[in-house]
Amino acid sequence: MKYKYTFTKRFEKSYVKLSPETRRLIRKKIEILITNPLHPSLRTKRIQGAEDLFECSVNMDIRIIWYYDGPMMIILFDVGHHDILKQF
């Protein structure tokens, strides 16, 4: 069963600044994420120091930050280059 998902304004703002090719990769990874958040290709892990936030990899540089909202909802919080993790 697939998770439902939505995204924050912060995610949306960051997403539109990325290249079309990067956005295409992000969409593919979101499909994997909502099917299986622990899929090995995502390299999902909890963000240290942030109790409910997770990160997953789009590629070696781009990360998606997300969290669960209930048992079957994923909120896409932010997306961007690996250094977005420094804020946590």
Residue, then its C-alpha position, 0 to 999 in steps of 0.5 A: m500500500k502506498y503512502k499518501y504525500t504532500f509537501t510544504k511551501r519550503f519544499e515547493k520553493s526549493y524544488v522550483k529552483l532546481s534544474p529540470e533534470t534534477r526535478r525529474l530525478i526527485r519525482k522518481k525518488i518520491e515514487i519509490l519513497i511513497t512505495n517503500p520509505l526504506h528502499p535501499s536506493l534511498r539510503t533513508k536515515r533519521i536526521q541526527g538531532a531532529e527527532d521526527l525528520f528523515e533524509c533520503s538521497v536523490n543522488m550523491d548531492i541532492r537530499i529530500i527531508w521528510y517526516y511522517d504525519g500519521p501512519m500513511m502520510i509523508i510530508l516532504f519538508d525540504v529538498g536541495h543540495h547536501d548542505i541543507l542538512k547543516q541546519f539541523 
